[in-house]
Amino acid sequence: MKFLLCLEVYPAQIVKISLEDGTKETLLEITNGTPDGIWIDRINQKIYWTVMGKMTDPPEGYFAKDGSIECCNLDGTGHTLLVGNGVITTPKQIVGNEETDCLYWCDREGMALMSSSTDGSGFEILMQHEKEDSDLKEVEKQCVGIALDLQKEFLYWTQKGPAKGGRGRIFRLKLSQEYPVNELNIELLLNHLPEPIDLEFGHRTGKLYWTDRGAAPYGNSLNCAEVSENGELVNHRIIAKGLKEGIGLALDEDENVAYTSDLGGYIRKINLTDGSENIILRQGPMTGITLL
């Protein structure tokens, strides 16, 4: 039996949803802020998630350094704070490498890519953009979605740009490089996207998938593109439209489907070939989602 783990915003909690009958179970209540990204370590049977902290500048500003990385067991027990205490601003999507016990996440208002071991040790800032005088320039540097190509050791991420602004971008860097990350070894793969959010890498297809919460006609959509041999993203295709502020994304390559969650409260099952969809559930606003 397959399940989805999803992060609800109001009330903030981790919920487990059966894909067989749609029943929902609360695994853990979150009391220290707004959750955003979620990832499962299937080898060690752990759930990892990010908390953006408390909103400081409505409607979506989180500028205080009160974000955190947390984990628990698959049944919601053993809740542990791994990284926090003023070193993260707004952690967003999170992903991990089970073989190396490493976690990677984006810090939106911190304009950075970060990493740690799965026990919270070894915290590292992989890349951080410099502050700008212009608020617009800072928004363009906010990092949100993140994905790993484990075979080729590439880390992909999105910079969403201003809301509905058409300035979203997708980047990547090589994790195994032995020199400092800077503009010379960061690759810009796609530009002028409405507002790309969460990412997933298809390890079987070699495609990159992402949600976009920007304005119609191209935003609020599920997208994919092929990663060419020279690293370019080609054959960009919008698979489905009509998401309600699309955020979370989970791939099921066995079934050739993706699951999306959005701030409108919808969980959708979308066929990756023809874009046909079923609404699995509608509830309150949701952020991250993953397949169990």
ABEGO torsion letter per residue (X at the ends): XBBBBBBBAOBBBBBBBBAAAGBBBBABBBAAEBBABBBBBAAAGBBBBBBAEBBABOAABBABBABBBBBBBAAGBGBBBABBGGABABBBBBBBBAAAGBBBBBBAAAGBBBBBBAAGBGBBBABBBBBBABAAAAAAABBABBBBBAAAGBBBBBBAEBBGAGABBBBBBBAABABBBBAAABBBABBGBABBBBBBBBAAAGBBBBBBABBOAABGBBBBBBBBAAGBBBGBBBABBGBBGBBBBBBBAAAGBBBBBBAAGBBBBBBAAAGBBBBABBBBBBBBBBBX
